[in-house]
Amino acid sequence: METNNKPNAATRIIQGKCPKCGQAHVFKKQANLFSFPQMKETCDVCGYKFDREPGYFLGAMYFSYALAVLQSILTFLVCYFFFPALSTLATLLIIIGVVILFAYKNYKLSRIIYMHVFGY
């Protein structure tokens, strides 16, 4: 009898693993820090096809948007409660900076979440 030691969905999403087997990474290793993230075409372990059809990841934009909104709200709350003397402009610039800072991670994370939700 084979045991299934596949990690749960939340762990697979955070680690960027395949939605089917949970072992291989979805994105290729980056050559340098400023290169655009490249997805693998299939899983190295189970052969799961990541990109189903042209336009498949258009829906991932909604997840990316939701992540950016969540980060914006959390940043605003931190600024509002911990730094009440900050001006509105300073708070806005900090929020924009946080969204830009996390845009790279949001891109990858939103695609992985989308595959886990709508991948089967």
N, C-alpha and C positions, 0 to 999 in steps of 0.2 A: 504494500500500500504506500502510495506516494503522499508525502505531506506537503501542504501548500504554505510556504513560509513567506509569501508575498506581503510586503508592508501595506498598511492601510492607505486609502486614497489621499488623505491629507499629507502623509509622509512622502508619498510618490510625487505629489504636486510640488511640494516645497523642494524636494531634491531634484526635480526635473527629470523624472524617470518615465519610462514607457507606461501608458495606461493599461496595457494588456498584461505584461509580465512583471513590470515593476523593477526590472533589473538594469536595463541599458539606459543611457542618457538620451534625451530627445535632441539636444543641440550639440553640435560639434565643439571641440575645444577651440578657444579663441587664439589666433596667432598673435595678436596684440590687443591692447586695451581698447583701442578706438575702432576696431573692425566691427562691421555689422554682424549680428548673430546669425549663424547658418544652421538650419535644421537638417538633420539627417533625413534621407528619403524613407528608410525603413529601419526598424529596430534591429540592432546587431544580434540579439538573442533569439527573439521569436519571429522576426520577419514582419511584424505589424507595420502596415503602411501609414505613415503619419499624415501626409498630405493627400486627402481623398480625391479632390477634384479642384479645378481652377475656381478660386473664390471661396474655398472651404473655410478659410480663416477670417472672412469678413465679419462673422459673428463674434470673433474674439475681440473686436474693437469695443464691444459693449462691456466686456469684462475689464479691458484696459481702462476704459472710461470710469467704471465703478471703482477700480483701485485708485485712480487719480483723485476722484472725488473723496473717497475715504481718507486718503493721505492729506488732502487739503483741509478737510474738516478737523482731523486730528491736529494738524499743524496750527490751525487757527485757535483751537481750544488751548493748546500749550502756550501759544503767544498771549492769548487773552487772560488766562489764569496765572501764569508764572511771570509774565512780563507785561503788566497792565500799563506801563508808561510808554510802550511802543506806539508810534503813530500808525494810523491806518495804512499809509503808504509803505512803511517799513514792514508791517505785517503782510501786506500784499506781496511785496518783493520776496519775503521769506517763503511764502506759500508757493510762489512761482518757482523759486529756486529748488524747493523740495520736490515739486512735480517734475522738474527737469532732471534733477538728480536721480529720481527713481524711474524715469521713462524707459531706460534700457532694461531694467529688471521687470517692469510692468509688461513690456513687449513679450518677453520670454514667458513670464508667468501666465499672462492672459491666454497665450496659445496652448500652454500645457493644461490650464484649467478647462479650456474649451474642448480639448481632446478627451479629457476625463469625463466631462458632462455629456458630450454628444459624439463620442468616438466609436461606439459599438454599433 
